[in-house]
Amino acid sequence: MAAARTGLFASLPEGGREALLGVAREVSFPPGARIFEEGGRADRFWVLRTGSVTLDLHLPGHRAAATERVGAGELLGWSWLFLPRRWRLTAEADSRVRAWEFDADRVRELCAGNPALDHALLLYVARVTGARLRTARTRLLTGAR
């Protein structure tokens, strides 16, 4: 599996990309597929290879609000890392998506034996989470779609 040297993979220490891809599996989703649902068990994550996914947030009394679109090379899913390990958003494929899928338990086991990988992955997920929260806040405050 050849992996791009950008995004998550570029942030990993030497050998980290290969170690992480060693526990990955290739998956695909058709357009309109719900990849995960807000409140569901967060037990995996993805790095998109092709296609795009819209993230949305349930707003009581309103229709779901799109918060961001995730594209090729980007991380999809961060709730697997933080207790209570429940999805905070819903993800739906906008187009045919091909991705590497990672089982969260296997990745946590891998990281337990590799502190450098663990640290790099945690920092990357924290940066992504912060950026997505800022984007969601801006979209919700401005009503942008």
Protein Blocks (a to p, Z undefined) as FASTA:
>chain_A
ZZdfehjllmpcehklmmmmmmgccddddehiafbdehiacfbdcddfbdcdddddddeh
iacddfbdcdehiaehjklmpcehiafbdcddfbdcddddddfklmmmmmmmmmklmmmm
mmmmmmmmmmmmmmmmmmmmnopZZ
